[in-house]
Amino acid sequence: NSGNRIVSMRAIPVIAIIDVGKTNKKLFLFDQQYKIVYERSAKFIETVDEDGDPCENLESLRLSVFDSLRDVFRRKEFDVKAINFSTYGASFVYIDEEGQPVAPLYNYLKKYPEDLKKKFYDTYGGEEAFSHKTASPVLGNLNSGMQLYRIKYQKPQVFEKIKYALHL
């Protein structure tokens, strides 16, 4: 009797993508045909670093990622096969030996100190020569190495605690 057929519900195999943008944070689930089958968005209020400059709230971001993933894993209609992340660039998370953050997630748009910039380029042959040699334009905190240089000289007590500097 075809009217009494039991339809088996099979979980949809998906890939979870966590997209961390500057203004929006999203979780997408893509099926095997690369169609979005689920989407969740979040916005966070920025916090400030020790200088009073706006920066990402790292703890809120961390908790949101885990909360979003817990929500997806509870849903029986999805079978998560893989997880990947897409994040905005030039953002370092500085962590210690135990994997704990030791500094805020500094905003890469933070103004780079002119005196430190001058010290760096005077030491390494000038802006033009350095940029040409390294194929790295003068962009202040948009250059990850310059972020570490700033911390080394402006916040040596933080620099000493850093075991790893990982891009967000």
C-alpha positions in Angstrom: 0.0 0.0 0.0 1.8 3.1 -1.2 -0.3 5.4 1.0 1.4 4.0 4.1 5.0 4.3 3.0 7.5 5.4 5.6 9.9 8.0 4.2 13.3 7.8 5.8 14.7 11.2 6.6 18.4 11.2 5.9 20.6 14.0 7.2 21.9 16.3 4.5 25.7 16.2 4.2 27.0 19.8 4.6 30.1 21.8 5.0 30.0 24.5 7.7 31.6 27.8 6.8 32.1 30.4 9.5 32.5 33.8 7.9 34.0 36.4 10.2 33.8 39.8 8.6 34.5 43.2 10.2 30.8 44.0 10.6 29.0 40.7 10.3 29.7 37.2 11.5 27.9 34.4 9.7 27.6 30.6 9.7 26.6 29.0 6.4 25.9 25.3 5.7 26.5 24.3 2.1 25.1 21.1 0.6 26.9 18.9 -1.9 25.7 21.1 -4.8 27.2 24.2 -3.0 23.7 25.6 -2.2 23.2 27.4 1.1 20.8 25.2 3.1 21.2 27.1 6.4 22.4 30.5 7.5 22.9 32.2 10.8 24.1 35.8 11.4 25.4 37.7 14.4 26.7 41.2 15.0 28.9 42.2 17.9 29.5 45.5 19.6 33.2 46.4 19.3 35.2 46.9 22.4 38.3 49.0 22.9 42.0 48.0 23.3 44.2 49.4 26.1 44.8 52.6 24.1 41.0 53.2 23.7 41.0 52.3 20.0 38.1 50.2 18.8 38.8 46.5 18.3 37.0 43.1 17.9 35.6 41.5 21.1 37.7 38.3 20.9 35.8 36.5 23.7 32.4 37.2 22.2 33.6 36.0 18.8 35.0 32.8 20.3 31.8 32.1 22.2 29.7 32.8 19.1 31.6 30.3 17.0 31.2 27.6 19.6 27.5 28.4 20.1 26.8 28.4 16.3 28.6 25.0 15.9 26.7 23.5 18.9 23.4 24.6 17.3 24.3 23.0 14.0 25.5 19.7 15.6 22.2 19.4 17.5 20.2 19.6 14.3 19.4 16.1 13.0 18.7 17.3 9.5 22.4 18.1 8.9 25.5 15.9 8.8 28.5 18.2 9.1 31.3 16.7 7.0 33.8 19.6 7.3 34.2 23.0 8.9 36.1 25.9 7.4 36.6 29.6 8.2 36.8 32.7 6.2 38.0 35.8 8.1 39.1 39.3 7.4 42.8 39.8 6.9 45.7 41.4 8.8 44.2 40.4 12.1 46.4 38.7 14.6 45.5 36.7 17.7 48.4 36.7 20.0 48.5 33.6 22.2 50.7 32.3 25.0 52.2 28.9 25.7 48.8 27.6 26.9 46.9 28.9 23.8 45.3 31.8 25.7 45.0 35.3 24.1 47.5 37.7 25.7 46.3 40.9 23.9 43.2 42.3 22.3 42.4 41.6 18.6 43.9 44.9 17.5 42.1 46.6 14.7 44.4 46.7 11.6 43.0 50.2 10.8 44.6 51.5 14.1 46.9 54.4 13.3 50.5 53.3 13.2 52.8 55.4 15.3 54.9 57.7 13.1 58.0 57.5 15.3 58.0 53.7 15.2 57.4 53.7 11.4 60.3 56.1 10.9 62.5 53.9 13.2 61.7 50.8 11.2 62.2 52.3 7.7 65.4 54.2 8.8 66.8 50.9 10.1 65.9 48.9 7.0 66.8 51.2 4.1 63.8 53.5 3.7 60.2 53.0 2.6 60.8 52.8 -1.1 63.7 50.4 -1.0 62.1 48.2 1.6 58.8 48.1 -0.2 60.5 47.2 -3.5 62.7 44.5 -1.9 59.8 42.8 0.0 56.9 43.6 -2.4 55.2 45.0 0.7 53.7 48.5 0.4 53.8 50.9 3.4 50.5 50.1 5.0 51.1 50.3 8.7 49.0 47.8 10.7 47.8 46.2 7.4 51.2 44.6 7.4 51.2 41.8 9.9 55.0 42.1 10.5 54.6 45.8 11.3 52.0 44.8 13.9 54.5 42.5 15.7 57.1 45.2 15.4 54.8 47.7 17.1 54.0 45.3 19.9 57.7 44.5 20.4 58.7 48.1 20.9 55.5 49.6 22.4 54.3 46.7 24.6 57.4 44.6 25.4 55.6 43.0 28.4 52.9 41.7 26.0 55.5 40.7 23.4 57.3 38.6 26.0 54.2 36.5 26.6 53.5 35.8 22.9 54.2 32.2 21.9 52.3 32.4 18.6 50.8 35.1 16.4 48.0 33.5 14.4 45.9 35.2 11.7 42.3 35.3 12.7 
